[in-house]
Amino acid sequence: MKKLFTYLFFSCLSVAAIAADTTKVLFIGNSFTATHDVPQMVKGFADAAGLPMKIMSHAPGGISVGDVSQGTMAHMNNPMVFDLIRSDNWNYVVLQDNQGRFVDGGGLFPDPAQSKVIDGHIKIRDSMRKHNPCARMLLFSGWAWKDGYPGLGDGVKLINNIYENYYILNKTANEVITPIGPAWLRAKVQLPAIDLWGPDGAHQSAEGSYLTGAVIFSSIYRMDIATNAFTGGVDPASAGKMRTIAYETVNDSLTGTKLSQYIPTISYAGTVLTASTGYTKYEWFKNGTLVATTTANTYTAGPAGTDCYQVMVTDNKNCKQRSALICKATTISVGHIAQVQELSISPNPTTDKVQITMSTASATSKKYTITDITGHVLATGTFTGEKMDVTVSTLPSGLYFCNIYADDMIWRGKFVKAD
């Protein structure tokens, strides 16, 4: 089968010391998870941040979620997978499929007679939810062959296709996409001297595994890891740049990945921080340190400055979730994302023009940018009022992002340019 990657056989079980506040993460995948030990990379970031984490991994080489030819070895049919899901109250299940099943663009998946991609993800998701309703599945939207594949496109196009198809899958799964591929594309542009692929052009290098782990960690904790001391054996300067890329990519895609549906939001007026309502407990963090535990959804912060705040909320089912960081600053600094609002963009997909609509009208001129999935800025301008038409007919087909900036607010949206 042309889209079946070549894998090294590898499986591992890794268990960390358990604490009462331990975050428990189960990894289900194949050698794209096992090569350079992605689970251990994620735990390395947690250890360096002083965050207790237990990991366990089932990652036999070459195994997919639902390839029919693999019988009971396929994850959706393997009793061992479901035994592992039932073995603990996992907070997160990271599910990595054969990325070759996602490389055709436009929402195309293999014939279910060949591989039950969507059915397999849903079956594993339902088992996870039945055992622990608080658990979230992280969908591993990764990379493809470095040099692409004849008839399908180059490596950049295939990563874009994979990400697009995870959007399609997640319309049914309704879980969280980890934007690993987009982070790789940003790193490819910003750090051209770093090769994220290994010698076979399919599996990851140590650097690729490090960046992948950083994206997964950022998806779980929504913490700025720029100063995290864990380097995973990677050159410290390169590691620092990749940590920033990972954190920025996750925060830039909170809506598209659906992470924003499962985390609380924070806004502030003056010195008062206000979180989403409806939770039983609020734990407030300032610059990473717990400063208050309350039953109210407000917290009085210090004077305006560059301090960054985060809240951990607990609902009536005792499920916990962290917000993204909000930084009390007059400008948006790299790695620190302020309050985010969603843009409405239509028609979507489009071939010619899009109308961009803000949720709040304003006469103030604001800067806007349109970027591709790698972070390249393709257009800039000013936005005044509530709506604006933008011509995108000259853009190649693909996924694009629109950002509008005003003071400490960001409005974000995405659209697909069709042929």
DRENMI-122282 format. One record per residue (C-alpha): x, y, z; residue number from 1; residue in one letter. Coordinates in Angstrom, 2 decimals, decimal comma, padded with zeros to 5 digits. Layout:
BEGIN
x  y  z  num  residuo
X  Y  Z  NUM  A .
...
//
This chain:
BEGIN
x  y  z  num  residuo
000,00  000,00  000,00  1  M .
001,59  003,25  -001,16  2  K .
000,67  005,23  001,96  3  K .
001,92  002,80  004,56  4  L .
005,05  004,21  006,12  5  F .
007,99  001,95  006,97  6  T .
008,26  001,56  010,72  7  Y .
010,72  000,15  013,20  8  L .
009,09  -002,25  015,62  9  F .
008,98  -000,72  019,05  10  F .
006,69  -000,86  022,04  11  S .
007,20  000,39  025,55  12  C .
005,50  000,82  028,87  13  L .
006,73  003,73  030,96  14  S .
005,45  004,53  034,43  15  V .
006,32  007,53  036,60  16  A .
005,90  008,06  040,30  17  A .
002,32  008,95  041,22  18  I .
001,20  011,97  043,22  19  A .
-002,27  013,19  044,13  20  A .
-002,15  015,98  041,51  21  D .
-000,48  013,86  038,84  22  T .
-001,48  014,39  035,22  23  T .
-001,87  010,99  033,60  24  K .
-001,22  010,62  029,88  25  V .
-001,66  007,45  027,81  26  L .
000,04  007,38  024,40  27  F .
-001,31  005,06  021,69  28  I .
000,58  005,07  018,41  29  G .
003,41  003,46  016,49  30  N .
007,05  004,26  015,76  31  S .
006,22  007,93  015,17  32  F .
005,45  007,97  018,90  33  T .
008,27  005,61  019,90  34  A .
011,19  007,08  017,91  35  T .
013,25  009,25  020,26  36  H .
010,54  008,54  022,84  37  D .
007,96  011,29  022,41  38  V .
006,15  010,33  025,67  39  P .
009,38  010,75  027,63  40  Q .
009,94  014,12  025,95  41  M .
006,53  015,28  027,19  42  V .
007,30  014,03  030,69  43  K .
010,69  015,74  030,55  44  G .
008,98  019,12  030,19  45  F .
006,63  018,27  033,06  46  A .
009,48  017,16  035,32  47  D .
011,42  020,36  034,61  48  A .
008,34  022,44  035,45  49  A .
007,74  020,54  038,69  50  G .
004,47  019,10  037,40  51  L .
003,91  015,44  038,40  52  P .
003,09  013,28  035,39  53  M .
002,53  009,60  034,77  54  K .
002,96  008,31  031,23  55  I .
002,27  004,98  029,61  56  M .
002,82  004,12  025,95  57  S .
001,61  001,42  023,56  58  H .
003,53  002,07  020,33  59  A .
004,23  -001,04  018,24  60  P .
005,86  -000,26  014,91  61  G .
003,68  -000,08  011,82  62  G .
000,36  -000,34  013,63  63  I .
-002,50  001,99  012,71  64  S .
-005,78  002,86  014,37  65  V .
-007,97  000,92  011,97  66  G .
-006,16  -000,83  009,08  67  D .
-008,35  -003,83  008,28  68  V .
-005,40  -005,98  007,19  69  S .
-003,88  -005,70  010,70  70  Q .
-006,79  -007,52  012,35  71  G .
-006,56  -007,51  016,13  72  T .
-003,19  -005,71  016,01  73  M .
-004,96  -002,51  014,83  74  A .
-005,57  -000,29  017,84  75  H .
-009,36  -000,25  017,46  76  M .
-009,45  -004,06  017,63  77  N .
-006,66  -004,74  020,12  78  N .
-007,85  -005,84  023,60  79  P .
-004,56  -004,58  025,05  80  M .
-005,42  -001,01  024,05  81  V .
-008,73  -001,11  025,90  82  F .
-007,11  -002,82  028,90  83  D .
-004,67  000,08  029,06  84  L .
-007,49  002,63  028,83  85  I .
-009,22  000,91  031,77  86  R .
-005,99  000,56  033,75  87  S .
-006,07  004,11  035,16  88  D .
-008,06  007,35  035,17  89  N .
-006,15  008,93  032,31  90  W .
-006,48  012,68  031,94  91  N .
-005,37  012,53  028,31  92  Y .
-005,10  009,88  025,63  93  V .
-002,74  010,88  022,80  94  V .
-003,85  008,89  019,74  95  L .
-001,40  008,74  016,82  96  Q .
-002,56  007,08  013,61  97  D .
-000,62  006,21  010,46  98  N .
-000,19  009,73  009,06  99  Q .
-000,33  008,26  005,56  100  G .
-004,05  007,80  006,09  101  R .
-004,40  011,61  006,18  102  F .
-002,18  012,80  003,32  103  V .
-004,91  013,17  000,65  104  D .
-006,35  016,66  000,92  105  G .
-009,97  017,73  000,93  106  G .
-011,21  015,38  003,63  107  G .
-010,31  012,23  001,71  108  L .
-009,65  009,13  003,80  109  F .
-008,96  005,56  002,66  110  P .
-011,90  003,33  001,77  111  D .
-013,23  001,92  005,07  112  P .
-012,65  -001,51  003,57  113  A .
-008,93  -000,66  003,77  114  Q .
-008,72  001,44  006,94  115  S .
-011,47  002,49  009,35  116  K .
-009,88  005,81  010,25  117  V .
-012,90  007,65  011,63  118  I .
-014,64  004,61  013,13  119  D .
-011,43  003,61  014,89  120  G .
-010,90  007,00  016,50  121  H .
-014,51  007,13  017,68  122  I .
-014,37  003,63  019,17  123  K .
-011,26  004,46  021,19  124  I .
-012,67  007,85  022,19  125  R .
-015,89  006,28  023,45  126  D .
-013,96  003,76  025,53  127  S .
-011,89  006,57  027,04  128  M .
-014,96  008,64  027,88  129  R .
-016,83  005,69  029,36  130  K .
-013,98  004,94  031,74  131  H .
-013,23  008,57  032,63  132  N .
-015,72  011,27  031,50  133  P .
-013,12  013,93  032,37  134  C .
-010,53  012,57  029,93  135  A .
-009,68  014,33  026,69  136  R .
-008,26  012,78  023,53  137  M .
-005,38  014,57  021,84  138  L .
-005,36  013,85  018,10  139  L .
-001,81  013,55  016,78  140  F .
-001,75  015,79  013,68  141  S .
001,82  015,19  012,63  142  G .
004,13  015,21  009,64  143  W .
004,55  013,25  006,41  144  A .
007,50  012,24  004,24  145  W .
010,13  014,97  004,15  146  K .
010,26  015,08  000,35  147  D .
006,56  014,49  -000,24  148  G .
005,04  011,77  -002,39  149  Y .
004,65  011,60  -006,19  150  P .
001,18  012,66  -007,22  151  G .
000,29  013,98  -003,77  152  L .
002,63  016,94  -003,39  153  G .
005,73  018,05  -001,53  154  D .
006,31  017,67  002,19  155  G .
004,69  021,01  003,05  156  V .
001,52  020,21  001,13  157  K .
001,22  016,80  002,77  158  L .
001,52  018,28  006,26  159  I .
-001,15  020,81  005,33  160  N .
-003,34  017,96  004,05  161  N .
-002,86  016,00  007,28  162  I .
-003,87  019,01  009,38  163  Y .
-006,88  019,71  007,17  164  E .
-008,05  016,11  007,42  165  N .
-007,77  016,16  011,20  166  Y .
-010,16  019,12  011,10  167  Y .
-012,55  016,89  009,13  168  I .
-012,11  013,97  011,56  169  L .
-012,67  016,28  014,52  170  N .
-016,09  017,33  013,27  171  K .
-017,12  013,85  014,40  172  T .
-014,62  013,17  017,18  173  A .
-015,06  016,58  018,85  174  N .
-011,83  016,25  020,78  175  E .
-008,57  018,27  020,63  176  V .
-006,10  018,40  017,75  177  I .
-002,44  018,76  018,65  178  T .
-001,00  021,02  015,90  179  P .
002,31  019,19  015,56  180  I .
002,54  019,50  011,77  181  G .
001,94  023,29  011,78  182  P .
004,69  023,66  014,41  183  A .
007,02  021,65  012,18  184  W .
006,25  023,95  009,26  185  L .
006,98  027,01  011,37  186  R .
010,25  025,48  012,53  187  A .
011,14  024,59  008,95  188  K .
010,85  028,29  008,04  189  V .
012,27  029,85  011,20  190  Q .
015,00  027,27  011,88  191  L .
016,12  026,04  008,43  192  P .
019,37  024,60  009,80  193  A .
017,49  022,10  011,97  194  I .
016,39  018,87  010,31  195  D .
013,30  017,53  012,06  196  L .
013,39  014,32  010,01  197  W .
015,67  011,36  010,59  198  G .
017,82  009,64  007,94  199  P .
014,87  007,77  006,38  200  D .
012,98  011,00  005,65  201  G .
009,89  009,65  007,40  202  A .
010,61  009,24  011,11  203  H .
011,64  012,15  013,26  204  Q .
015,08  013,18  014,41  205  S .
015,73  013,93  018,07  206  A .
014,86  017,55  017,30  207  E .
011,62  016,49  015,64  208  G .
010,68  014,42  018,67  209  S .
011,56  017,32  020,98  210  Y .
009,33  019,75  019,08  211  L .
006,52  017,17  018,98  212  T .
006,75  016,69  022,74  213  G .
006,73  020,46  023,28  214  A .
003,50  020,83  021,27  215  V .
001,79  018,04  023,21  216  I .
002,96  019,49  026,55  217  F .
001,72  022,96  025,57  218  S .
-001,65  021,49  024,54  219  S .
-002,00  019,89  027,97  220  I .
-000,79  022,72  030,19  221  Y .
-001,17  025,93  028,08  222  R .
001,98  027,22  029,78  223  M .
004,72  029,35  028,30  224  D .
007,70  026,97  028,25  225  I .
010,25  029,43  026,91  226  A .
012,25  029,15  030,14  227  T .
011,68  025,42  030,70  228  N .
015,07  023,83  031,44  229  A .
014,42  020,52  029,66  230  F .
016,39  020,19  026,40  231  T .
015,98  016,46  025,67  232  G .
019,56  016,21  024,44  233  G .
018,95  018,94  021,82  234  V .
021,25  021,94  021,43  235  D .
020,02  024,37  024,13  236  P .
019,72  027,38  021,81  237  A .
017,74  025,39  019,24  238  S .
015,62  023,83  021,97  239  A .
014,66  027,26  023,29  240  G .
013,52  028,41  019,86  241  K .
011,50  025,23  019,34  242  M .
009,79  025,64  022,72  243  R .
008,64  029,11  021,69  244  T .
007,39  027,82  018,33  245  I .
005,46  025,03  020,04  246  A .
003,77  027,33  022,55  247  Y .
002,91  029,97  019,94  248  E .
001,47  027,37  017,56  249  T .
-000,83  025,93  020,22  250  V .
-002,03  029,37  021,32  251  N .
-002,52  030,55  017,75  252  D .
-004,85  027,62  017,07  253  S .
-006,98  027,37  020,22  254  L .
-010,20  027,69  018,24  255  T .
-009,35  025,55  015,24  256  G .
-008,04  022,66  017,31  257  T .
-011,15  022,90  019,56  258  K .
-008,94  023,30  022,62  259  L .
-010,85  026,50  023,39  260  S .
-014,05  024,47  023,88  261  Q .
-012,57  022,66  026,86  262  Y .
-010,63  025,36  028,66  263  I .
-011,87  028,37  030,63  264  P .
-011,27  031,92  029,43  265  T .
-010,01  034,90  031,39  266  I .
-010,71  038,58  030,81  267  S .
-009,69  041,57  032,91  268  Y .
-010,89  045,09  033,62  269  A .
-008,57  047,26  035,68  270  G .
-007,15  044,92  038,28  271  T .
-010,01  042,38  038,27  272  V .
-009,55  039,09  036,43  273  L .
-012,77  037,29  035,50  274  T .
-012,90  033,63  034,48  275  A .
-015,69  031,61  032,87  276  S .
-018,60  030,92  035,22  277  T .
-020,09  027,57  036,21  278  G .
-017,16  025,96  038,04  279  Y .
-016,92  024,91  041,69  280  T .
-013,30  025,92  042,32  281  K .
-010,83  028,39  040,82  282  Y .
-007,09  028,12  041,39  283  E .
-005,30  031,28  040,27  284  W .
-001,67  031,29  039,14  285  F .
000,58  034,33  038,71  286  K .
003,67  033,76  036,58  287  N .
003,30  030,03  037,19  288  G .
002,87  030,22  040,99  289  T .
-000,41  029,44  042,78  290  L .
-001,59  032,65  044,46  291  V .
-005,23  031,97  045,40  292  A .
-007,90  029,26  045,59  293  T .
-011,47  030,55  045,47  294  T .
-015,04  029,54  044,76  295  T .
-015,61  032,82  042,91  296  A .
-014,71  033,37  039,29  297  N .
-012,93  036,67  039,94  298  T .
-009,52  037,54  041,32  299  Y .
-008,01  040,96  042,03  300  T .
-004,59  041,14  040,46  301  A .
-001,74  043,53  041,00  302  G .
-001,24  046,80  039,11  303  P .
-001,12  046,65  035,33  304  A .
002,17  045,32  034,11  305  G .
003,62  042,30  032,37  306  T .
002,52  039,64  034,86  307  D .
000,85  036,59  033,34  308  C .
-002,12  034,81  034,90  309  Y .
-003,73  031,42  034,49  310  Q .
-006,66  029,74  036,21  311  V .
-007,27  026,06  036,92  312  M .
-010,98  025,34  037,22  313  V .
-012,83  022,36  038,70  314  T .
-016,37  021,49  037,61  315  D .
-019,11  019,65  039,50  316  N .
-017,81  016,32  038,18  317  K .
-014,39  017,12  039,69  318  N .
-012,90  017,55  036,19  319  C .
-010,09  020,11  035,99  320  K .
-008,95  022,30  033,10  321  Q .
-006,39  025,07  032,73  322  R .
-006,97  028,30  030,86  323  S .
-004,49  029,78  028,44  324  A .
-002,25  032,49  029,83  325  L .
-003,44  036,09  029,87  326  I .
-000,83  038,77  030,36  327  C .
-001,64  042,19  031,79  328  K .
000,37  044,18  029,28  329  A .
-000,35  047,10  026,97  330  T .
001,08  045,24  024,01  331  T .
001,16  041,60  022,96  332  I .
004,58  040,06  023,49  333  S .
006,00  037,00  021,80  334  V .
004,68  033,84  023,43  335  G .
002,12  035,71  025,55  336  H .
-001,34  035,69  023,99  337  I .
-003,93  038,04  025,43  338  A .
-007,70  037,70  025,28  339  Q .
-008,75  035,97  022,06  340  V .
-012,02  036,40  020,18  341  Q .
-013,20  034,47  017,15  342  E .
-013,70  035,99  013,70  343  L .
-016,47  035,03  011,31  344  S .
-015,14  034,48  007,79  345  I .
-017,36  033,71  004,81  346  S .
-017,74  032,22  002,31  347  P .
-015,55  029,41  003,54  348  N .
-014,11  027,75  001,46  349  P .
-013,71  030,57  -001,06  350  T .
-012,17  031,05  -004,49  351  T .
-012,17  034,87  -004,73  352  D .
-013,06  037,01  -001,72  353  K .
-013,83  036,58  001,97  354  V .
-015,86  038,82  004,24  355  Q .
-014,28  039,11  007,68  356  I .
-016,65  040,01  010,52  357  T .
-015,62  040,91  014,07  358  M .
-017,77  040,00  017,03  359  S .
-017,59  043,60  018,29  360  T .
-017,86  046,68  016,09  361  A .
-015,25  049,39  016,53  362  S .
-014,28  052,53  014,67  363  A .
-010,66  052,16  015,74  364  T .
-008,23  051,14  013,02  365  S .
-006,58  047,82  013,76  366  K .
-003,78  045,93  012,07  367  K .
-004,67  042,66  010,37  368  Y .
-002,52  039,93  008,90  369  T .
-003,24  036,89  006,75  370  I .
-000,79  034,04  007,21  371  T .
-000,38  030,57  005,82  372  D .
-000,04  027,48  007,97  373  I .
003,74  027,97  008,28  374  T .
003,32  031,42  009,80  375  G .
004,34  033,36  006,67  376  H .
002,62  036,75  006,53  377  V .
001,05  037,00  003,08  378  L .
-001,00  040,18  003,47  379  A .
-001,33  043,04  005,93  380  T .
-003,55  046,09  006,24  381  G .
-005,86  048,04  008,50  382  T .
-009,32  047,03  009,63  383  F .
-011,94  049,60  010,64  384  T .
-015,47  048,90  011,75  385  G .
-017,19  045,54  011,94  386  E .
-016,82  044,00  008,47  387  K .
-014,29  044,04  005,66  388  M .
-013,91  042,28  002,30  389  D .
-010,50  040,89  001,37  390  V .
-009,55  039,56  -002,06  391  T .
-007,70  036,24  -001,82  392  V .
-007,97  035,04  -005,41  393  S .
-004,19  035,10  -005,92  394  T .
-003,48  032,82  -002,97  395  L .
-002,68  029,16  -003,70  396  P .
-005,26  026,65  -002,49  397  S .
-004,86  025,76  001,16  398  G .
-005,62  026,72  004,77  399  L .
-005,07  030,33  005,91  400  Y .
-005,39  032,31  009,14  401  F .
-006,55  035,89  009,68  402  C .
-005,47  037,81  012,81  403  N .
-006,68  041,26  013,88  404  I .
-004,79  043,03  016,67  405  Y .
-006,05  045,79  018,97  406  A .
-004,43  046,69  022,28  407  D .
-004,49  043,47  024,33  408  D .
-007,07  041,73  022,15  409  M .
-006,66  039,37  019,24  410  I .
-009,42  038,29  016,86  411  W .
-008,62  035,06  015,00  412  R .
-010,21  033,06  012,22  413  G .
-009,33  030,63  009,46  414  K .
-010,50  029,96  005,93  415  F .
-009,80  027,58  003,09  416  V .
-008,85  028,91  -000,35  417  K .
-010,14  026,49  -002,97  418  A .
-009,00  026,10  -006,58  419  D .
//
